[in-house]
C-alpha cells in the first residue's frame, strides 16, 4: 500500500490542510475501484467502514489477491472535518462559500468528447480507454484557485477513470439505502443485495452534479452524444452508499458493511476468491428494490414545534398515514404530518425541535411524481 498526501491550497496563511489517499494493487492492471468516506464530514459511519476496509485491503494485497487497483480515501473532506461551532460539527457545507461539499463538480463531457473523437472507433474497450484519458486531461487542466475547488479536483482526478466508485455517506436516521443513476442499476443490483439495502433510488441527472453522478453520467451522456457512430458502454458504476444514520457508528455494522463491499468486489473479479473452487460469495436475496428518486417525497412541517414520530424508519406507509406530530408547547396545538404517498419511510431527521418549512422525513414511493432538481440541500 502506498499512502499519498495531497496538499490543498491554504485559504489563509498558516492553515494548510491535506487530503490522504491509500493506494493498493497496480494501476492499469484489471479494474480500478475508488472508495471514499465522509465527503460530508459530519457523516461518520463511512470513516469507520473505511477503517475496516483498510484492514481487508492490507491483508488482501499481502495475500496477492488483488486483481486490480483500489484507491481508498478514508476521510475525503479535511475542510469540513475542521468546521466546528460551539461543539457542533458543521461538515455538510463549506463555511466560506456556503456550498454543499457534494454538489457542483465541474462537467468536462463536451470538451473530452471533442478531444477524443478522432481516436474513437468500433472497439468499445479502446473507446473507454481513450475517453478516460481525455477526461482525466480535462480534469487536470481545470482551475483550482480555492481550497474547495482544489478538493473537488483532487477527488475527481483519483475517481474519474474508475470502473467502480463508492461514495460512503449516511442520512440522519435511516435504513441502508443507495443512490445511483438509472443506467448503472444493472451493475448496482448485486451491490444492493450484498449490502442489504432497503431501497435504491434511481435518477438520470438529478441536478447540481453530485460526486457520484459526475463520475457515472459521462458515459451515458457520451453514448447519447455519439449515437450510433461509436459504441460507448456504461464504463463506471458510481454509487452513493448511505450507511444508515449518523449515530450508526458501530464496529459490528461497519465490519458487516466492509465485508459486503469486499464480497461485491470478489463478485466483480477485482479480488480473487479464496474458495478452493474459486467460487464467489453468493449474491444474497435482495432486501429491498429500486425506485425512482423522483418518487422519493420529502415530508415538510408547516409549523415549528416539538417533533415526535409515530412511525419508525423501515415501515411501509400509506398516503395520508400520520407519521409524526409537531406540538406547540405554548398553545398546546398538535399538527399531524402525513405521508405524501404510499411507500417506504426510509429516512427521518434527528432534530426534535423543528422550524416551519423543515423537511423531517422521506418516503420512497414507486411512481415518479417530482421533476426538476431531485436532491435537497444546495
C-alpha positions in Angstrom: 0.0 0.0 0.0 1.1 3.5 -0.8 0.0 6.4 1.3 -0.2 9.6 -0.7 -0.6 13.1 0.6 -2.4 15.8 -1.4 -1.8 19.3 -0.1 -4.7 21.8 -0.6 -4.1 25.5 -1.2 -4.1 27.5 2.0 -7.1 29.8 2.3 -5.2 32.0 4.8 -1.6 31.8 6.0 -0.8 29.0 8.4 -3.9 27.0 7.7 -3.0 24.5 5.0 -4.7 21.1 5.0 -4.1 17.9 3.1 -6.1 15.0 1.7 -4.7 11.5 2.3 -5.3 8.5 0.0 -4.3 4.9 0.2 -3.4 3.0 -3.0 -3.5 -0.8 -3.4 -2.7 -3.0 -6.3 -1.2 -1.9 -9.6 -2.6 0.8 -11.8 -3.6 -0.4 -15.3 -4.0 -4.0 -14.2 -7.6 -5.1 -14.1 -10.4 -2.9 -12.9 -10.0 0.3 -10.9 -12.0 0.8 -7.7 -12.3 4.1 -5.9 -13.9 4.4 -2.5 -14.1 7.5 -0.4 -15.7 8.2 3.1 -17.3 11.2 4.7 -17.4 13.7 1.9 -20.0 15.2 4.2 -17.5 15.4 7.1 -20.1 15.0 9.8 -21.3 11.7 8.4 -19.1 9.3 10.3 -20.2 5.7 9.6 -18.2 5.8 6.3 -15.0 6.6 8.2 -15.3 3.5 10.4 -16.3 1.3 7.5 -13.2 2.7 5.6 -11.0 1.6 8.6 -12.4 -1.9 8.3 -11.9 -1.8 4.5 -8.3 -0.8 5.1 -7.6 -3.9 7.2 -9.2 -6.0 4.5 -7.2 -4.4 1.7 -3.9 -4.7 3.6 -4.5 -8.4 4.1 -5.7 -9.0 0.5 -2.7 -7.2 -1.0 -0.3 -9.1 1.2 -2.0 -12.4 0.1 -1.7 -11.4 -3.6 -5.5 -11.5 -4.1 -5.9 -8.0 -5.6 -6.5 -8.3 -9.4 -7.0 -4.6 -9.9 -6.3 -1.2 -8.4 -8.0 0.1 -5.3 -7.9 3.6 -4.0 -9.3 4.2 -0.6 -9.8 7.8 0.8 -10.6 7.3 4.4 -11.6 10.9 5.1 -12.5 12.8 1.9 -13.0 16.2 3.4 -10.4 17.8 5.6 -12.0 21.2 5.2 -15.3 20.0 6.6 -13.6 18.0 9.3 -12.2 21.2 10.8 -15.5 23.2 10.8 -16.9 23.4 14.4 -19.1 25.9 16.1 -19.7 25.6 19.9 -19.1 21.8 20.0 -21.3 21.3 16.9 -19.7 19.8 13.8 -20.7 21.5 10.6 -19.4 19.2 7.8 -22.0 19.4 5.1 -21.4 22.9 3.7 -18.2 24.8 3.3 -18.2 27.8 5.7 -16.6 30.2 3.3 -18.8 29.7 0.2 -21.9 28.0 1.7 -21.7 25.3 -1.0 -22.5 21.7 -0.3 -19.3 19.6 -0.5 -21.2 17.0 -2.5 -22.5 19.3 -5.3 -21.2 21.3 -8.2 -18.5 19.0 -9.6 -17.3 20.5 -12.9 -18.5 18.9 -16.1 -16.0 18.2 -18.8 -18.1 15.9 -21.0 -18.2 18.0 -24.2 -14.5 19.1 -24.0 -13.4 15.5 -23.5 -15.6 14.3 -26.4 -14.1 16.8 -28.8 -10.6 15.8 -27.9 -11.2 12.1 -28.0 -13.4 11.9 -31.1 -10.7 11.4 -33.7 -9.3 8.4 -31.8 -12.7 6.6 -31.4 -13.7 3.6 -33.4 -15.5 0.2 -33.3 -13.7 -1.2 -30.3 -15.7 -0.4 -27.1 -12.7 -1.2 -24.8 -10.5 1.2 -26.7 -13.1 3.8 -26.7 -13.4 3.6 -23.0 -9.6 4.0 -22.6 -9.5 7.0 -25.0 -12.4 8.8 -23.3 -10.9 8.1 -19.8 -7.6 9.6 -20.8 -9.3 12.7 -22.4 -11.5 13.2 -19.3 -8.5 13.0 -17.0 -6.7 15.5 -19.1 -9.6 17.9 -18.8 -9.9 17.5 -15.1 -6.2 18.0 -14.7 -6.4 21.3 -16.6 -9.4 22.6 -14.7 -8.8 25.6 -12.4 -8.4 25.1 -8.6 -7.9 28.6 -7.2 -9.8 27.9 -4.0 -9.4 25.2 -1.4 -12.9 23.8 -2.2 -12.2 23.7 -5.9 -8.8 22.0 -5.2 -10.5 19.4 -3.0 -13.1 18.6 -5.8 -10.4 18.4 -8.4 -8.2 16.1 -6.3 -11.0 13.7 -5.6 -12.1 13.7 -9.3 -8.6 13.1 -10.5 -8.5 9.9 -8.5 -12.0 8.8 -9.4 -12.8 9.9 -12.9 -11.2 6.9 -14.6 -12.5 4.2 -12.2 -14.7 1.3 -13.1 -16.4 1.4 -9.7 -16.9 4.4 -7.4 -18.4 4.1 -4.0 -19.1 7.3 -2.1 -19.8 6.4 1.6 -22.4 8.7 3.2 -25.2 8.4 5.7 -28.5 10.1 6.5 -29.8 11.5 9.8 -31.8 8.4 10.9 -32.2 5.9 8.1 -32.1 2.3 6.8 -29.3 1.3 4.5 -30.1 2.7 1.1 -28.3 3.7 -2.1 -28.4 6.3 -4.8 -27.2 5.6 -8.3 -28.1 6.6 -11.9 -30.6 4.6 -13.8 -28.1 3.3 -16.4 -26.0 2.0 -13.5 -28.7 -0.2 -11.9 -27.9 -3.5 -13.7 -24.3 -3.3 -12.3 -25.5 -1.9 -8.9 -28.1 -4.6 -8.2 -25.7 -7.1 -6.7 -24.1 -4.4 -4.5 -27.6 -3.5 -3.2 -28.1 -7.2 -2.3 -24.7 -7.7 -0.6 -25.3 -4.5 1.5 -28.9 -5.4 2.3 -30.1 -2.0 1.0 -33.8 -1.3 1.8 -34.2 0.8 -1.3 -32.0 2.0 -4.2 -33.1 5.4 -5.6 -32.6 5.9 -9.3 -32.3 9.0 -11.4 -30.7 10.2 -14.6 -29.1 13.5 -13.8 -30.7 14.5 -10.5 -29.3 18.1 -10.6 -26.4 20.1 -9.3 -23.8 17.4 -10.3 -23.1 15.5 -7.1 -19.9 13.5 -6.9 -21.3 10.1 -7.8 -23.1 11.4 -10.9 -20.1 13.4 -12.0 -18.3 10.0 -12.3 -21.0 7.9 -13.9 -23.0 10.3 -16.1 -20.2 11.0 -18.5 -20.7 7.5 -20.0 -24.4 7.6 -20.8 -24.0 11.2 -22.0 -21.2 10.3 -24.3 -23.2 7.4 -25.6 -26.0 9.8 -26.3 -23.6 12.4 -27.8 -22.0 9.9 -30.3 -25.1 7.9 -31.0 -24.5 5.0 -33.4 -21.2 6.3 -34.6 -19.1 4.7 -31.7 -20.0 2.0 -29.1 -19.7 3.6 -25.6 -20.6 1.3 -22.7 -21.6 2.4 -19.2 -18.0 2.1 -18.0 -18.4 3.4 -14.5 -20.7 2.1 -11.7 -20.9 5.0 -9.3 -23.0 4.7 -6.1 -23.7 6.8 -3.1 -23.9 4.4 -0.2 -26.0 5.7 2.6 -24.8 3.8 5.7 -27.9 4.2 7.7 -27.9 7.2 10.2 -25.3 9.5 11.8 -25.4 7.6 15.1 -24.8 4.2 13.5 -21.0 4.3 14.1 -20.6 0.7 15.5 -17.9 -1.9 14.7 -20.5 -4.6 14.1 -22.2 -2.6 11.4 -19.0 -1.2 9.8 -17.4 -4.7 9.7 -20.6 -6.1 8.1 -20.7 -3.3 5.5 -16.9 -3.6 4.7 -17.3 -7.4 4.2 -20.3 -6.8 1.9 -18.2 -4.4 -0.2 -15.3 -6.9 -0.3 -17.8 -9.7 -1.3 -19.1 -7.4 -4.1 -15.6 -6.8 -5.4 -14.9 -10.5 -5.4 -18.1 -10.9 -7.4 -16.8 -8.2 -9.8 -13.5 -10.0 -10.2 -11.4 -7.2 -8.6 -10.4 -9.6 -5.7 -9.6 -13.2 -6.2 -11.8 -15.7 -4.4 -10.2 -17.7 -1.6 -12.6 -20.6 -2.1 -10.9 -23.8 -3.2 -13.1 -24.0 -6.3 -12.8 -20.2 -7.0 -16.4 -19.6 -6.3 -17.5 -16.1 -5.5 -19.7 -15.3 -2.5 -23.4 -15.9 -3.5 -25.4 -12.9 -4.1 -28.0 -12.7 -1.3 -31.7 -12.4 -1.9 -32.5 -8.6 -2.1 -33.9 -6.9 0.9 -35.3 -4.0 -1.0 -35.9 -2.9 -4.5 -35.1 0.0 -6.9 -37.4 3.0 -7.0 -37.3 6.4 -8.8 -35.6 9.2 -6.9 -38.5 11.3 -8.4 -40.8 9.2 -6.3 -38.9 9.9 -3.0 -41.1 12.6 -1.4 -40.0 14.7 1.5 -42.3 15.3 4.4 -42.4 19.0 5.4 -43.6 20.5 8.6 -45.9 23.6 8.1 -45.3 24.8 11.6 -42.5 24.9 14.2 -42.5 23.0 17.5 -41.6 19.8 19.2 -41.4 16.8 16.7 -42.4 13.3 17.7 -42.5 10.4 15.3 -45.3 7.9 15.3 -43.8 5.6 12.6 -40.3 4.1 12.5 -37.7 4.0 9.8 -38.2 1.0 7.6 -42.0 0.9 7.9 -44.3 0.8 4.8 -46.8 3.6 5.0 -49.9 4.6 3.0 -50.7 8.1 1.7 -52.4 10.0 4.4 -50.9 8.0 7.3 -49.8 10.2 10.2 -46.1 9.5 10.6 -45.3 12.3 13.0 -46.7 15.2 15.0 -45.5 18.7 15.8 -46.6 20.1 19.1 -46.7 23.7 20.1 -45.9 23.7 23.8 -47.3 27.2 24.2 -50.7 26.9 22.5 -50.9 23.1 23.0 -51.8 22.6 19.3 -50.9 19.4 17.6 -50.1 19.3 13.8 -50.2 15.9 12.1 -47.6 15.2 9.5 -48.9 12.8 6.9 -47.2 10.6 4.4 -47.5 12.2 0.9 -47.5 8.8 -0.9 -47.7 5.1 -0.5 -44.2 3.9 0.1 -41.2 3.2 2.4 -40.3 5.5 5.2 -36.6 5.2 4.7 -35.2 8.2 6.5 -36.1 10.8 9.0 -34.5 13.8 10.9 -32.7 13.6 14.2 -33.8 17.0 15.4 -36.8 17.1 17.6 -37.3 20.9 17.6 -38.3 21.8 14.1 -38.8 25.1 12.3 -41.7 25.9 9.9 -41.0 24.5 6.5 -38.4 22.0 7.7 -38.3 18.6 5.9 -38.4 16.0 8.6 -38.7 12.6 6.7 -38.6 11.0 3.3 -40.9 8.4 1.9 -39.9 6.4 -1.2 -42.8 5.7 -3.5 -42.9 3.6 -6.6 -44.1 6.3 -9.1 -42.1 9.2 -10.3 -44.0 12.3 -9.3 -41.4 15.1 -8.9 -39.5 17.0 -11.6 -36.6 19.4 -11.6 -33.7 19.1 -9.1 -34.3 16.0 -7.1 -31.7 16.4 -4.3 -32.2 18.7 -1.3 -29.5 20.8 0.4 -27.9 23.1 -2.2 
